[in-house]
Amino acid sequence: MKVALIGTTGYGGIELVRILHNHPVFHIQSIHSTRGDAPIWKEYPHLFDINHQSLETINPEKIAQEADMVFFATPSGVSSQLAAQFEPYDLQVIDLSGDLRLKNQEDYVKWYKHEPAQQQLINKAVYGLTEWNREHVENAKWISNPGCYSTASLLGLAPIVKENWIVPSSVIIDAKSGTSGAGRKPTRMNMMAEMSENFKIYKVNEHQHIPEIEQQLNIWNKGMKTITFSTHLLPISRGIMATIYVQLNNEKTLHEIYDLYQQSYENSPFVRIRPLGQFPAVKEVAGSNYCDIGLHLDERTGRLTIVSVIDNLMKGAAGQAVQNANVMNGLDEKTGIDFIPMYP
């Protein structure tokens, strides 16, 4: 299948280039950016003598004639405008931005501060958390790829929320990310002088992934309430750790909870439930599409701690996008992304 990549100069876009370079089914037909015509290796010198393609302008009609699938790796507020131009064409579309995730346009304006996408496009897009929405992904033409924090948080919460084993108002998520999650555009927040030997909280209770997480939790369990969600920047390039605290609403043993998670993800090759007493670290999933989850029950308080780690550019962005593309097209979901994590 021929694939067009739009927004290739960002970290999510260039990660798609890395993955699809060796994908056995998906072939990169063209790469596009608003920056104009230039060889991609001039933007990313590590691609010199590997990828000889040049960035092209975005011409929906030409792309539709040449490609079968389009990945949008453009920023929020951009994807919604571009995606509308592709609706008339018979293409598969996977959007890595947040523009098609929230079903309520008013929520999008409130949290993202942009004009929302057209409602018909939002309704058309299937939320691509494959592990819990596989049937819809299999039959989708348009996919809204989940956010990075949302992916780690929702995979960590799903089994216990769906079984209604927690107090609905008790969810607290303490999440940390590497600086690549802030994008490639230089800002004070991601400067080396600011982040080296530093650790900072940001967007306190205001992160745009909050309504996305709450929306999905309410789909799984209508009784779920609002969450407390804090985000922090780590002095590393990539990786997310979400440490999640929930109060159980009845007496369950840690072994019962562990068995629930094992059973929930037994057919999900990219979710690994760590043995009891072990907890994952971000380096242990770096460069891979894995989500590793560790569990601990405090018997004194009845509070469950869930530790969920992913690579924000892989399972949190490009890797999950290709996983969704695989499932959409009837391929083994591991095709082209079955990477062993990088270590050290």
N, C-alpha and C positions, 0 to 999 in steps of 0.2 A: 504493500500500500504506500502511496505517496503522501508525504506529510509536509505541511507548511508551518513554520514556526514564526510567530509574530511577537516581537519584544525580545529579541535574541541578545540584546546587549546587557540585560540584567542578569543577576545570579541565577534566578529560576530558569531563564531562557537558555543560558549557557550550560546549565546542568542537563537540560533536555538534549542539547547538542551532544554532550558527553555520553548520555545513555543511548541515544538513538544511533550513534555512530556505528555500534556493533549489533543493533537490533536485527534479528533475522527476518522480520516481516515488514517493519516500518522503515521506509527510506526517506531521508530528508530531501525533499524536492526543492525547497527554497527557504530562505531565511529573510526576515523582514524587520525593518526598524524605521522609525521616523527620522533617523539621523542621515539617511541618504545612502548613496552608493559607495561602499568601501569593502575591501576584503575583511572577513570576520577575524582573521588572524591579526590584523592591525589593531583591533579592539582588544583581542585576547591573544597575546603572542604565544601562549602555550599551544595554540592550534596551528602554528606555522608548520607547513609541509604535511599537515594532517587533514585539515579541512580547507579546500580551495574556493569555497563559495563566497560570494559577495553579498552584502546586505542589499536588499531591494526595497523599493517603495511599496506601500501597501495598496494593491489594486485588487479589490475583491473579485471582480469578474475574471481577471487573469488567473488569480489563485484558484478559483473554482474550476476553471478549465483544466488546470494542471495537477491539482491535488485532490485527495480523497478525504483528508482530515486536516483540521487546523487546531493548533495549540495557541492560546493567547497567554503569554507570559508578561503582559503589560500591567502597569499599575492600576489600582482601583480608580475609577473615574474615567479611565481611558478605555478599558475593555468594553464597558457598556455601550459606548458610542460606536466603537469599531464593530462589535458583535452584531449590531442592528443591520449593518451593511451586508452581512453574510447570511441573514435569515432567508432571503429568496433562493438561495442555492442549496442543492442537495449535498451537503457536506456534514461530516461529523465534526463537532466543535467541543473542545475541552478548554474551559477558562480557569486559569490558576489564580485570578484575582478574586476579590470579595464581591464583585458587582452583581452576581446572580445567585448568591447564597441566601440572602434574606428575602423571604416571601412578601414581607410588608415593606412597601416603598418608604413609608414614613420612618420606619426603623433604620433603613439604610441612610436616609438623609441625616437623621439624628446622630448616628454613630460614625459614619464615613465622611460627612460634610461635603458630599457631592450630589449632583443631580442623579436620580436613580435610573436604572435601565427601564425599558418599556416592560409593562406588566406581562405581556405575552411571552417575552423572552425569559423573564424570571420563571413563569409557570412552565415553560418548555424545558428548563434545565433541571436535570436530576442531580440531587446531592450525592457526590461521589465518594461516600465513605463505604467502600466496597464490602468490607467485612460485615456490615449490617444493612446494606442496601443492594445486595448483589443482584437480585431479580430485576430491580428497576434499572440498574446499570447495564445489565445484559441487553435490555431492550431500548436503551436510550440512544438518541441522536446527539443531544447536547448534554454536557456534564459540567456542573459547577464543582470544581475541585475544593475540598475542605481547606480551611486555614491551618497553618502549622500548629499553633497552640491548640486549636480546636481538635485537631486529629489526636494529639497526645492525650488531651483531657477526655475526649469522648470515648476513645478506646479503653481508657482506664476506668471510666464510669459505667459503660454500657451494661455489663452483666448484672451488676448490683442494682442499677436503676430499673432495668427491665423487670427484675424479679421483685421490685418494691420492698427491698430489705433495708432501706435507709429512711431517716427522717427527711422529708422533702426539702426543708429549708436549711439543712445542715451543711450543704456543699461549700467547701472552701478550697480553692485551687491556688497554690503558690507556684508560679511558673517562672522558669529562667531560660533565656535563649542566648545563643551566640550572636555576634554583631551582624552576620550576614542576613539575619532576619529583618534588619532595618533597611535592607536594599543597598544598592551600589552608590547611590547619590551621596556625596560627602556631606556630612552634617557634624555638628559639634558632638552629638551623642556617640557617633561611631569613630571619631578620631582616635588614633592610637594613644596620643598624649592624654586623652580623657579616660580611655577604657583600660589601658595597661595598668595592672596591679590595682584595679578598681572593680566595683560591683555596685550597680545602682538600680533602684526601682524607677519605673516610669509608667505613665498613663494609669495612675492609681484608680482602680474601679471605673476606668473610662476606656479600656481597650476595646477596639471594634470587634473582637472575637467573642465578647460576652453575649450579645444577642444571638449569635450563631450557635453557641453552645447551649444556651437556654432554649432556643427553638427546637433543637434536636432532642434535648432531654424531655421536652414536653410532648414530642411525637412518641417517644418511647413510654412515657408515664405521665398521664394528664395531671397527676397530682404534684408534679415537681414545681418548685418555687424558684425565685431568683437566686443567683449564686454570688459568692464573694470571690473575686478573681484579681490577683495581683501579678504583674509582670516585671521581670528584672532582666538586665543585660549582664552577661558574663564576659570576661576578657578572653573569649575564645572565638574562633571563626564560625563554627557550626555546631549545632546540637541544641536540643531542648530537653529539659527535665521538668515535668509537672508533678509536684508533690500534692496529693489530693487528700483532704480530710473529710470524712463523712461519719455521721452518727447512726449506728444501727438502730432499727426500730423494734427489734426483737432479738432474742438470744440465739446467736449463731456462733459456731466454733470457727476458728481460722481454717481448719481442714475442710469444713463445709463450704466456706467461701472460696478456698483454693480449688476445690473440685468444681465449683460453679464456673470459675474462670477457665479451667482446663477444658471443660466440656463446651463452653461457649466458643472457644477459639481452636477447637481440635481440627477444624477444616480451614483454618486461616493460616497459611504458611508464613506470613510475615509478622504474626504476633506470637511472641515467645513469653510464656509465663514462667518466671524464674522459680526455682525450688524455694520452699519456705526457708526463711533465714538469710536469703540472698537478695541483694538489691542491685538494679542495673545502674550503670554510669553512662554518660553520653558518649564517651570514647568507644564504648563497646557496640555501638550501632553506627558509628561514623562511616559515611560513604555508602550506607546500605539502606534498604527499604524496610528494615525491621522496626517494630515497636516492641520494646521489652518492658515487662510489667512485673513489679515486685509488690508483695502484700504483707501487711502487719496489722494485727488486731491487739489493741490495748484493752486487756480484760478489766482493768480498773475503771476505765471511762466508757467502755463500749464503743470506742471510736476506731474506725478502720482507716489506716493510712495506705494509700495506693501510690506507688512511684512508677511513673510512665515516662520512658525516654525514647526520643526519635532523633534522626538527623533532619533538621528543619528544611533542608534543600532537597532531601530525598523523599522520605515518607511524608514530610510536611509540605511537599511541593511537586517537583518534577518526577520523582519516583512513583508517587501515588498517581500522578496524571497518566503515566505510562501503564501502570497497573490497571487503571480504569479503561484505558484504550485497549489493552489486552482483553479484558472481560467483555467490553462492547463488541469485540470482533471474534468472540468465540475461541480465543487463544488461552493457553494455560496462563494464569495471571502472573506467573514468575518469569515469563518469557522476556529475555533481555534485561532483567533487573535482579537476577538471582545472585547478587554480589555478596561475598563474604565481607563483613565490616573491616575497615582499615585499622591496623593496630601495629605499633602504638600511634 
